[in-house]
């Protein structure tokens, strides 16, 4: 019986092998954590980019509104100036 090979029995690990196995496990855990952090960072960056895009759009609309208001003011000034000039010439 003792001469029979042990196919299903794994030889005991040496201290170095145990240490390497433990370190491999820790490295794998650290890499998984890094991937999670990268995904969270990317999601946060994408969200911030979207917020910037929305705010830029709001700024453009506000600038258009200001331009329209300025145009109306200039037209009104011209109308008033023409009215005053016409009133002076008529009198």
PyMOL commands that set and color helices and strands:
alter all, ss='L'
color gray80, all
select helices_A, chain A and resi 15-90
alter helices_A, ss='H'
color red, helices_A
deselect
rebuild
show_as cartoon
